Amino acid sequence: MAKKKSKKHNVYVIELDPKVWTERKKFRAANPHFDGKLECLYVGMTSNTPEERFHKHKTGYRTSKGIKISSPIVEKFGICLRPSLYSRFNPMPKDKATRMEKELAESLRKRGYAVWWN
């Protein structure tokens, strides 16, 4: 009998302060077709809830070994979670979340958002 994959991972979307556009050259370079009509976003995946992960980003979370796992862009520019853009996908197995993170980022960019993801 095949082992059922657990659905313990989530994708999430964070709205970023528009200042990220003017203050981060790499962000602008990653979004050359952005016209400024929609928001700047960060897309990620996590084994935590999106709320827990957002909190870790905003507080500059470090592991017990001192490794920083928060995104500097979210730490500085993160405003709020945007569940209407991701909640319908969650939860899911890790391999699907890994693919979904990229697909969601690309889809949002095509819709006119400026998007950062790792």
Protein Blocks (a to p, Z undefined) as FASTA:
>chain_A
ZZddddfbccddddddfklmmmmmklmmmmmmbgolaccddddddfbdfklmmmmmmnop
acfkopafbdfklmmmombdcfklmmmmpccdfklmmmmmmmmmmmmmmnopacddZZ
